[in-house]
Amino acid sequence: MSRFMNVPPSLDRACVLVIGDLMLDHYVYGEVRRLAPEGPVPVLAVTREDFILGGAGSVVANLAGLGVKTRLLGVVAADDAGARVRAALKSQGVDDAFLIEADDRPTIVKRRFVTGEQMLLRADYERVAALDAVTEGDLLKRIPAVLKGCGAVVISDYGKGMLTASVLASVMEASRQEGVPVLVDPKGTDFSIYRGATLITPNAQELSAATRLPTNTDEDIIGAAQILRQTTGIGVVVAKRSEKGMSVISDQPPLHFRTATRRVAGVAGAGDTVIATLAALLAEGAPLPVAAELANRAAGLVVQKPGTTPITQDEWHSLVADDEIITDTIRAAPVYRDWADARYRIDLWKGQGLKVGFTNGCFDILHYGHVNYLNRARERCDRLVVGLNADSSIARLKGAGRPVHEELSRAAVMAALGAVDMVVIFGDDRADDDKPIRLIEALRPDICFKGGDYRVEDLPEAKVILGYGGEVEIMPLYEGHSTTAAIRKMQKTG
């Protein structure tokens, strides 16, 4: 029942090839205390310098962070920046054997001067021009060999001249022959140059510029993306929409994944995280909707970190475990049969300092009393887990004709409620599990809620809860609202 149950916790079996404009991001940090005497400009007293892979290298860093086997085909120069790029790649376990040294251009460097959170100046060291014939020929010869054994290809285009028409055509043909998807992070306004690609990831502004259409609403995005698909032959458009999340337009119904991020430190590098995560998952054979959902979540993580910090394997593990769905119309909590999987998720929540609540019931016909009870319980904790009686358990407890709705339908309805953060099914094969005692022992929530006029000392499960230091709270029920009463009313009117 877990949405991501088939997603591997580790992506180290995947192999992805990145082809594109490689850069070195050089950050110079310091303090400004005065203006220069020779002119009204700030003087930066340098305190430290950082060198980080940029451009296509940022995609490589994200893939390496995910544990993916990564190959890189790019161009550098025989200069100090090129040496730093090679060293950074090797430190992340990425082979630099397929890098080509060009004689007609320097290694691209973006040097940023920063004080506090303010960038004072950026200086670019680059030569923007198409590759010369010798370098292009060398690159073309390497494409078939570097592609062998890869499960996906990422084209990271920054418009610096490496990705010539011949290079793009060769990559598309070699990928077609190998049967691997090609994902493109595009540049410019003519996306027809990427014909033959499987998937393209423009942001909303790039999509608008390429199609000359608005991209403000969901409907705008769908319309522009469909035009792009028709004019380029690219099968899938993944539109990155900043704080609005991400939209996936393909032959299937459109998907709009919303962002759940509340704190944004910086958006730099989020697009590289998206395409790296998509490529890794597609290389593993994951379905596109699942890959897109996780890519959107991964981007939501990295924007909470300053600079261009890639995703890590620990963060990936948390993402796969945290499988709440966030789309345009549905927020659905995970549903578990395996209590160990549910406990793993609960332990993650507790590790984040969250208070986990628990309640249980049949919830055969959801009514006003249920919803209000669950809302009040959720107000008293950070995450609410609902133990849901299985069909066989309800039949034992309620008798013939029950349940009215089978357990998967009841679980889906419960999971869609805003107050519910997890649903766990219990009591499917043992009569002594009709009460949630063993389930509570397995999950160990912080607080358990019970509706009715019970006393805590009369509840069989209370001894277990209080025994490990948990709390029990008796909640009032809403008179006149019950499943049994609803069924009787339907029988009378039916």
PECOR-V876645 format. One record per residue. PHI is phi in whole degrees, 0 to 359 (* if undefined). D_CENTER is the distance of its C-alpha to the mean C-alpha in Angstrom with 1 decimal. Layout:
PHI|D_CENTER ; PHI|D_CENTER
This chain:
*|18.9 ; 295|15.6 ; 301|12.9 ; 252|11.3 ; 297|14.8 ; 263|15.3 ; 278|12.3 ; 294|14.0 ; 293|13.5 ; 232|14.6 ; 253|14.0 ; 286|17.5 ; 275|19.1 ; 285|17.2 ; 229|19.1 ; 233|18.0 ; 261|20.5 ; 250|19.9 ; 235|22.8 ; 169|23.3 ; 283|24.7 ; 268|24.5 ; 222|25.2 ; 241|25.9 ; 269|24.8 ; 249|27.6 ; 255|27.3 ; 247|30.7 ; 256|30.6 ; 187|33.7 ; 242|35.7 ; 249|37.8 ; 240|41.1 ; 201|43.4 ; 262|44.1 ; 291|45.7 ; 293|49.5 ; 274|49.7 ; 180|47.3 ; 282|45.1 ; 233|41.9 ; 290|40.0 ; 260|40.7 ; 264|37.6 ; 275|38.7 ; 290|36.2 ; 248|34.8 ; 197|32.2 ; 225|30.5 ; 236|27.1 ; 240|26.4 ; 228|22.8 ; 298|21.7 ; 233|21.0 ; 61|20.6 ; 300|19.8 ; 296|20.0 ; 293|16.8 ; 296|14.9 ; 301|17.1 ; 297|16.3 ; 293|12.5 ; 296|13.5 ; 296|16.1 ; 299|14.0 ; 279|12.1 ; 85|15.6 ; 282|15.8 ; 293|19.4 ; 235|19.6 ; 242|22.5 ; 227|23.3 ; 244|26.0 ; 205|27.0 ; 236|30.1 ; 227|31.4 ; 243|34.9 ; 276|37.2 ; 228|36.8 ; 298|35.6 ; 295|32.2 ; 298|31.9 ; 295|32.8 ; 294|30.2 ; 298|27.5 ; 298|28.9 ; 295|29.0 ; 295|25.4 ; 296|24.3 ; 296|26.6 ; 294|25.3 ; 258|21.8 ; 77|23.5 ; 254|23.3 ; 289|26.7 ; 262|28.3 ; 295|30.9 ; 263|29.7 ; 284|29.9 ; 250|32.9 ; 266|35.2 ; 262|36.5 ; 266|39.8 ; 258|39.5 ; 203|36.6 ; 279|35.2 ; 297|31.8 ; 292|29.7 ; 232|29.3 ; 249|27.8 ; 259|29.6 ; 245|28.6 ; 256|31.0 ; 230|29.4 ; 231|31.1 ; 60|29.2 ; 253|26.2 ; 253|28.3 ; 273|28.4 ; 276|32.1 ; 197|32.1 ; 238|30.3 ; 243|32.5 ; 255|31.5 ; 246|33.3 ; 196|33.0 ; 231|34.9 ; 266|33.4 ; 194|35.2 ; 297|34.9 ; 301|35.4 ; 289|39.1 ; 299|40.3 ; 293|40.6 ; 294|37.1 ; 298|35.6 ; 298|37.8 ; 297|36.6 ; 294|32.9 ; 299|33.7 ; 294|35.4 ; 275|32.5 ; 301|29.9 ; 301|31.0 ; 290|31.2 ; 289|27.9 ; 280|26.1 ; 303|27.8 ; 86|25.6 ; 274|22.2 ; 262|19.7 ; 197|18.2 ; 235|19.3 ; 248|17.6 ; 257|20.1 ; 251|19.5 ; 258|22.3 ; 247|23.6 ; 68|27.0 ; 265|29.0 ; 115|31.1 ; 288|29.7 ; 273|28.2 ; 287|31.5 ; 300|32.2 ; 293|33.6 ; 295|30.7 ; 299|28.2 ; 297|30.6 ; 293|31.0 ; 297|27.3 ; 297|26.9 ; 291|30.0 ; 296|29.2 ; 292|25.7 ; 298|27.4 ; 293|30.0 ; 277|27.5 ; 72|25.4 ; 245|22.1 ; 288|19.6 ; 246|19.6 ; 250|16.8 ; 239|18.1 ; 261|17.2 ; 274|20.5 ; 221|23.2 ; 83|26.2 ; 241|27.1 ; 257|28.4 ; 277|25.5 ; 293|28.1 ; 293|28.4 ; 261|25.2 ; 305|26.9 ; 105|26.0 ; 288|22.3 ; 275|19.9 ; 210|17.1 ; 228|17.1 ; 236|14.7 ; 286|17.0 ; 278|16.3 ; 299|18.4 ; 292|21.4 ; 295|21.5 ; 296|21.3 ; 295|24.1 ; 294|26.2 ; 287|26.0 ; 251|27.1 ; 59|29.1 ; 231|27.6 ; 291|26.0 ; 222|22.3 ; 273|22.3 ; 247|21.6 ; 303|19.7 ; 295|23.0 ; 299|23.5 ; 300|20.2 ; 300|21.1 ; 298|24.6 ; 294|23.8 ; 294|21.3 ; 294|23.9 ; 297|26.5 ; 297|24.6 ; 298|24.0 ; 292|27.8 ; 275|29.0 ; 248|27.0 ; 78|26.5 ; 284|22.8 ; 288|21.3 ; 230|17.8 ; 247|16.9 ; 253|13.3 ; 269|14.3 ; 273|12.4 ; 237|14.0 ; 55|13.4 ; 292|13.8 ; 273|13.9 ; 94|10.3 ; 208|10.3 ; 240|12.9 ; 242|13.5 ; 243|17.3 ; 212|19.0 ; 289|21.9 ; 270|20.2 ; 304|19.9 ; 300|17.6 ; 239|14.2 ; 238|13.1 ; 261|9.7 ; 270|10.6 ; 275|9.3 ; 255|10.2 ; 284|11.0 ; 258|14.7 ; 242|15.6 ; 241|15.2 ; 269|17.1 ; 178|16.5 ; 263|14.5 ; 299|15.9 ; 89|13.7 ; 296|10.5 ; 296|11.5 ; 293|12.2 ; 295|8.8 ; 301|7.6 ; 289|10.6 ; 295|10.7 ; 293|7.6 ; 302|9.1 ; 297|12.4 ; 298|12.0 ; 288|10.9 ; 294|13.6 ; 296|16.0 ; 276|15.6 ; 88|16.4 ; 290|13.4 ; 296|13.8 ; 304|12.4 ; 301|11.1 ; 292|9.1 ; 299|7.9 ; 292|7.1 ; 300|5.5 ; 289|3.0 ; 297|3.5 ; 296|3.9 ; 293|2.4 ; 299|3.4 ; 297|5.9 ; 298|6.7 ; 285|7.7 ; 289|9.7 ; 287|11.5 ; 276|13.0 ; 248|14.7 ; 290|17.8 ; 70|18.4 ; 248|16.2 ; 275|15.0 ; 285|12.5 ; 288|9.9 ; 249|12.1 ; 294|12.6 ; 297|13.3 ; 294|10.0 ; 298|8.5 ; 301|11.1 ; 294|10.3 ; 298|6.8 ; 294|8.7 ; 288|11.5 ; 269|10.1 ; 257|9.9 ; 298|11.1 ; 270|10.6 ; 234|10.4 ; 234|12.2 ; 285|15.4 ; 236|17.8 ; 229|16.5 ; 239|15.1 ; 238|15.8 ; 284|16.0 ; 289|15.9 ; 240|19.4 ; 238|20.9 ; 259|24.2 ; 280|23.7 ; 293|24.7 ; 295|23.6 ; 296|19.9 ; 297|20.4 ; 296|22.1 ; 301|19.4 ; 296|17.0 ; 297|19.9 ; 296|20.6 ; 297|17.1 ; 300|17.9 ; 298|21.4 ; 297|20.3 ; 270|18.6 ; 81|22.0 ; 268|21.3 ; 271|24.3 ; 257|23.7 ; 258|26.1 ; 216|27.4 ; 213|29.6 ; 211|30.6 ; 169|32.5 ; 276|33.1 ; 47|31.8 ; 286|33.6 ; 235|34.1 ; 291|31.9 ; 222|34.1 ; 306|34.6 ; 298|35.5 ; 301|32.4 ; 298|30.1 ; 292|32.0 ; 300|32.3 ; 293|28.5 ; 298|27.9 ; 293|30.6 ; 295|29.2 ; 296|25.6 ; 294|27.4 ; 261|28.8 ; 210|25.6 ; 269|22.0 ; 222|20.6 ; 245|22.8 ; 257|23.1 ; 249|25.4 ; 276|27.5 ; 247|28.5 ; 297|31.8 ; 291|31.8 ; 303|34.2 ; 296|36.8 ; 293|36.7 ; 296|37.3 ; 299|40.1 ; 291|41.8 ; 280|41.4 ; 253|42.2 ; 95|44.4 ; 301|44.9 ; 85|42.9 ; 242|39.8 ; 280|36.9 ; 285|36.9 ; 245|33.2 ; 290|31.8 ; 297|29.2 ; 292|26.1 ; 293|27.0 ; 296|27.6 ; 296|24.4 ; 295|22.4 ; 295|24.4 ; 298|24.0 ; 294|20.2 ; 275|20.1 ; 286|22.2 ; 297|20.8 ; 279|22.7 ; 258|21.3 ; 250|18.3 ; 196|19.3 ; 238|22.0 ; 234|23.9 ; 273|26.8 ; 217|30.0 ; 77|33.7 ; 274|33.4 ; 221|36.0 ; 227|38.1 ; 297|40.4 ; 283|40.2 ; 261|36.4 ; 296|37.1 ; 265|36.9 ; 274|33.6 ; 298|35.3 ; 296|33.8 ; 296|30.3 ; 295|30.7 ; 301|32.0 ; 285|29.0 ; 270|26.3 ; 51|28.4 ; 291|27.1 ; 283|28.4 ; 215|30.2 ; 245|31.4 ; 252|32.6 ; 226|35.5 ; 266|37.0 ; 135|40.8 ; 253|44.0 ; 289|43.5 ; 255|44.5 ; 304|42.1 ; 292|44.8 ; 269|45.1 ; 270|41.6 ; 300|41.3 ; 284|37.7 ; 298|38.6 ; 299|40.3 ; 294|37.2 ; 298|35.0 ; 293|37.6 ; 296|38.4 ; 260|35.1 ; 95|35.2 ; 277|33.2 ; 244|34.4 ; 232|35.7 ; 231|36.0 ; 272|38.1 ; 251|36.8 ; 289|39.2 ; 267|39.1 ; 260|39.8 ; 300|43.3 ; 86|43.8 ; 236|40.3 ; 204|39.8 ; 295|38.7 ; 300|42.3 ; 296|43.8 ; 295|41.5 ; 295|42.5 ; 299|46.2 ; 296|45.9 ; 295|44.4 ; 293|47.2 ; 290|49.8 ; 275|48.6 ; 277|47.7
